[in-house]
């Protein structure tokens, strides 16, 4: 297993609904073990198994939820 931690800059989050939407969406991906959202800092930290999910898939999931990864 290849555990990775990445922090992404995410624009468009403005409230706790946004936080919960991102956590639920990204957390549903296989191999994701932790999702932390910093609303004020506009950051999403993700722990994941890189042999089960890629960083690009995580980015796409966030964008599909309605937010922009910059």
N, C-alpha and C positions, 0 to 999 in steps of 0.2 A: 504494500500500500504506500502511496506517495501523498502524504498529507501536506497540503499547502495552505497558506494564509495569504489572502490578497485584500487590499483596500482600494475600492473604486470611488472616484469622485462622481456624485450623482446630482444632477440639477432637476428641479421641479417638485421636490418634496417640501411640503409646507405645514403639515400637521401630523397628529398621531395616526390618523387614518392612513396617510402615506407610509409612515413607518411600518404599520401593521401589514399593509398591502405588500410592501417589499419583503418583509420578513416571511410572510406566508408563501409568497410566490417563489422566492429563491430557496426557502427552506424545503419546498416540495420536490426540489431536484434530487435525483439519486446521488449519493456521495457527499451531500452538503451536511455538515455536522453542526455548524454555528453560523448565525447571521446577526451581526450587530449593526444598528443604524444610528448614526450621529446626525440628527436632524439639523442642528445648528451648524455643524461643520460640513454638512452635505457630503458625508462619507458613508460607505457601506463596507464593513469588514466581513469577509467570508472565509470560513475554514472548510476545506473540501478535499476529497480524494481525487487527485488528478487522473487516476485511471478509470474513474466512473463519470466524471463531468469535466468539461473544459472551461477555462475562463471566458472564452467566447460564448459558450452556452449560457453562462451566468449573466454576462452582459446583455445578451439577447433577451433573457427572461426579464431582466429589469426594464429594458426598453419596451417589451411587450406589455408590461404592467403600466406603462405610461410615463416613464421617466427617462431622462437623457443621461447616458454615461459619457462623461467628458474626459 
